[in-house]
Amino acid sequence: MKKFVSTLLAGAMAFGLTACGSSSNSAATASSASAAEEGSVAEETTTTEETTAAAVDMKIAMITDYGDITDQSFNQTTYEAAKAFAEANGCSFTYYKPAGDSTPERVAMVDKAVADGYNVLVMPGYAFGETVAETADMYPDVKFVALDVSEGDLGGYVLGDNVFTAVYQEEIAGYFAGVAAVKLGYTKLGFLGGMAVPAVIRYGYGFVQGASDAAGDLGITVDINYAYGNQFFGDGDITAAMDTWYQGGTEVVFACGGGIFTSAAEAAAKVGGKVIGVDVDQKATIDGNYGDGLTVTSAMKGLAATVDTVLSAIRDGNWADYSGQTINLGLVSATDPTQNFVQLPASTQWADGFTEADYNALVADVFNGKVTVSNDISAEQPTADNANINFQGNIK
């Protein structure tokens, strides 16, 4: 674990110039009709560069889960990181979008990618667990890089040497967001999750812990509306529920799950409410589309850094450092929060109640064990000492 983290950090902070190897000069851009028929979208970056002794011949394919590469969240961040790596290193790159949300449709895209000659597959999302389990042994010469795929998602499948999966300590990022919200003066909070899957639940339970601890520090009690949309996108029904929250006094909602933030942002904009983003810094997206100053902060995890570093390891012949492992990524620095794989962005609306220095001190306290954040999500709903929680289950 220590070796992995130190290597991951080194790769995240350095950009290699070594070529990935030779690739075809011909573009392979699918027509929209063909893409719709096959359930895939392809975009390829191809250059030809000399392979050095340390380089690996890589053809990288990213496969989307749920949404697409414009979801302004998980898929888009993974896509952009893989594409940027390919362009910087002279690798072929494409992405595939399954025709629907099922394991057979995801498996079909793996089969297609391999048939098309791609030997490094990057897949974001827990739903790829079954896909990895069904396909990795079939293609031992293909490297599988799966983000947010835990041992539980794999259904008992034991990782082969051609598979690496990364999971994240979302409860810590959620905790930071909960502390920030309350210390910044918000006492009526909301958590809107996508689907009640482990990663989303960890975000939510961490958020409640952080809000409760901050409230305890201030000698107050906060109110938290808590619900799941039961999907990873916003719609009229979920927006209506958020309208009820905001109009009922909710001041800020942590919108956690792909594109579901659109419903929270739309409702918040009507009444001057606030939103907390997830996975990546969503300030530009949310504020740009719904109103300046809407986003308080975002509970982020290091998707791009993970992609860049693992692909760099493959390029440099260091795949053995990661193969056959599932690593739980969280805090790796007490003194530089930007190095951590769970964090708040610099765009956070710092104020006297919660300054950037306060955040840095909080990170150090969690890293050093002075503050503990539980990752236990076994309870059906969150509880807290200093919060009144209105648990509403699934909206849909």
N, C-alpha and C positions, 0 to 999 in steps of 0.2 A: 504493500500500500504506500509506504513512504517513497519507495523508488518510483512508483507510478506518479504520485503527486508531484515530486520534484521534476520529473521528466515532463509532465504535463505543463507545469508552470514555465519551464524553460522553453518549451515549444510555443506556448501562448505568447511569450514576450519576444521571440525571435522569428524572423521570416527567412526561411531557407530559399536559396536561389538555384538549387540543383534541379535539373529537369526530371520529369517523371518518365521520360522515355519516348520512343517514337509512337506516333498515332497517325491515323488516317488523315489525308489532306482533304477528303471529301466531306462536306457537311451532310448531316442526316436529319433534316428538319421535316417532321411529319406534317402533312396537310391536316387542316382541322377536321375534315371528313374522316380521314384515316385514323386520326387520334381518337375521335369519338367512337369509332367502330372498335378500336383495340383497347380503349380505356386508358390510353397513355398520351402524354404530351412530351415531345422531345425537343431539346435545345442543346446543341453540341458546340463546344469550343474545341477546335482542333489546330494544333501547331505541330511542327516536326522539329525536335531538338535532339542533339546527341545525348545518348545515355552515358553517364559517368559510371565508374565502377560501383559507387555507392547507391546509385539510383535504382528504382524499381519501375518496371513498365506497368503503369496504372491506367485503367479506364474506369472512371468513377460514375456511378449512377445513384441518384437520390430518388427514393420512392415516397410519395406523400401519404399522409394518414389523415382521415377526415378531410376537411377543408382543402386548400390548395396553396400554391406558393405566394399567393397574395393575401393570406389570412392575417398578415401583420402581427404574427405571433410565432408559434412553434415551427410550422412548416416553412414559413418564409425565412426565418432566421437560419434554419438548417440549410435550406436551399442556397441562400446567399453565401454562407460560409463555405459550402462545398464548391460552389461555382467560382468563388474568389480564389480558393486554393488551386483549382484546376487551371484557371487563367494565369495565375502567377507562376505555375510550375510546368506549363506546357502539356497538361493532361487532357485527354478527351473527357467530356462531361455531358451528361444528359439527365433529365428527370422523367419520371413516370408517375402518372396519376391513375390509381385504380378506378375502374368503372363504377364501383360502389363500395360500401363500407362492410366488407366481409373478409374473412380469412382467405377463402378461395380466390377472391378478386385480387387480394394483395399477393398471394402466391403466384397468380398468373403474371403479375408484373415482375416478380423475381425471375420467373422462368423466361420471360421476354428479355429482360435485361441481360441474363446470362447468354441466351441465344444470340443476342446482339453483340456479344463479345465483352461485356463489362465485367470486371473482375474485383471491383470494390463497391459494395452496396451500402449506402447510408440511409438509415430508416429511423424517423423520429416518431415515438409514441408507443405507449404500453401495448396497444393492440397488435403490434408486430411480434409479440411473444410467440403466438401460435405459428406465425409465418416462419420465424427463425427455426422453431422446433421442427417444422415440416420440411424445410428446404436446405438447411445448412449442411446436413450430412450428404445430401444429394450432390452438392457442389463443393467438394473439399478444397478446390483450388481458388474459390471465390472467398474474399474476406467480407464478413458481415459486421458492420458497425451500427449498433442499435442504441438509440438514446431513449432514456426513460423506460427501459425494459428491465424489470426486476426478475429475480429468481422465481417469484410467484407467478409472474406473467408467462413464464416459460413452461408451466404445467408439468414440472418434473424433468424436463429435458436438461441434460448435462451438457454444458457448453463444450464444443469441440475447439480444436486449436485455431480454427478459422473464424471464430466469433469473439467479439468484445461487446459488452453492454455497459452503459453508464447510467446510473441513477443519481438523484440529487436530493440533498437534505432540504426539501421545500419548507419544512416546518420552521427552519431558521430564517429563511427569507420572509415567510409569512409573519414570523415573530417580529422581525425588524419593522415591517410595515404596520403591524398593530401598535407597537410602541410609538412609532412616528405619528400615527394618526391621533392618538390620545394626547401625546405630549404637545402636538401642534394645536390642541384645543378642541378637537372633535370628540363629542361624548355620545352621539347617536350614530352608530355605525351599522354597516350592512356587509354581509359576505354573500356574494352570488357566485356559486361554483358552476362549472359546466356539468359534467357527469360525476357521480360520486365514486370516482376511481381513486386508488391510493394516493397518487401525486396531488390531486386536487384536495382530497381530505387533509393531507398533511399541510398543505398551504393554509387551509381554513382553520384547522386546530391550532397551528402555530400562530395565526393571526389573533385568534381568541386569547391565547396565552399572553401574547405581547400586549394586547389591549388591557387585559386584566392586570398584568404586572404594572403597567404604566399607571393605570387607575389607582392601584394600591399605593404607588409612590406619591400620588397626588392627593390621596385620602378621599377619593370619590368612587362612585359606581357608574359604569357606562351601560348603555343599552345596545344590544346587537341583534338585528334581524339576520337570520341565517337560512339559506335555501340553495337548492340546486336547480338548474334549468332543465336537467336531464338531456342536454344536448350541448354541442360545442359551437353554437351560433345563436345570435339574437334573433328574435322575431316579435310580432305584435303582441303575443300573449305574455312573453317575458317582459317586454317594455311596459305593458300595462301593470304587471306586478311591481316593477321598479317605480312606476308613477305613484303607486299606492305607498310604497316605502318613502320616497322623497317627499311627497305631499303630506305624509304623516309625521314628518320631522327628521327622517334620516338625513344626515349631513354628508356622509361619504360612504361609498360602496366599493369594496374590494372585489372587482370583477375578474374571476379566475377561471379561464377555460376557453382557449382559442378565440373565436370571434364573438363570444357572448358579451364582451365589453360593449358592443354597439348598443345593446338595450339599456345598459346602465348609463352610458354616456348620453344617449338620446333623452332619457328621463331626467338626468341631472341637469342638462342644459336648459330645460324648461323652467327650472325653479332656482337656478344658481347653486346647484349641488356640486359635489366633488366625486372623483373617481380615483381608485388606485389600480394601476395596471399590473400585468403579470408576465413572467418569463423573460421579457425583454423590456427595455425602456420604451414605454408606449406614449410618452408625453407628446412627441411630435405627431403621432397618428391621431390620438384622441383630441388634443387641443386643436390640431390642424383641421379636423373635420367637425368638431362640435363646439369649439369656443376656447379662446385663450385662457389659461389659468385653471382649466378643469381638472387637470391631473395633479394630485398631491405627490405621488411617488409611484414606483413600480417595484414589485417583489421579483427580482431577476435571478436567473440561473445561467451559468456559463456555457450555453449551447455552442456558440461560435468557437470559443476557445477549445472546447472538447473536440469538435470536428477538425479544426485546424491542426491540433496537436497529434491526434491519432492518425490523421492522413499523413502528417509529416513523418511519423514513426514508420509508417508503411513505406513511404518514399525512401527513407534512409536505411531501410533494412532492420528496423528495430521492432517489428511487429511482435516478436516474442515477449516483449515487455508487457503486452496487453492481451495477447491471445488467451482465450479460455477463461477470461475473468469478467466478473461483474463488480464494478467499483462504485461505492457510494460517495459522491463528491460534495464537499461542503466548504468549511473554512480551512484555509491553508496558511493564512497570515494574520497575526494579531495587529500588525502595524500598518499594513497597506490593504485596506478593504477592497481595492480594485483588483487585487489578485485572486480574491475568493470566488468560488463557484456559486455562491449564493450571496446576494448583496442588494443594496439600494443604489440607484443611479445618482450621478452628480446633479441631475435635473430636479431632484427632490426640492419641494418648497420649504427650505430651511427657514426657521424663524427663531425668536428668542427661546421659545419653549423647547425646541429641538434643533440645535445647530449641527453643522457638519462635525464639529468637535465632539458633540454629545454622541453622535452616531459612531464615530471612530472609537470612543470610549466603550460604547455598548458592544461593538464588534470584539474588542479586546477582552471584555468581560466574558463573553460567550466562548471565545476561543480558549481562554485560560480556565474555564470551568467555574468562574465566579457566578455566572448566570447559566442556568441549565434550561434547555428547551426539550420537552418530551416529544418523541416521535411515535408515541403510542396512539394508534387510531382504532383500537379495538372497540371502543364505546360507540354506540349507534349515533350519538350526537355529542357535541362538545359541552363541557361544563367549565365554570370559572368562578373564583371567589368574589371577584369585584365586577362582575358583569351580569346583567339580566339578559338571558339569551332567549329569543323568540325563534325556536327551531321550527321551520315550516316544511321540511322535507323537499320533495320534488315539486316544482311549479307545474311541470307537464308530465 
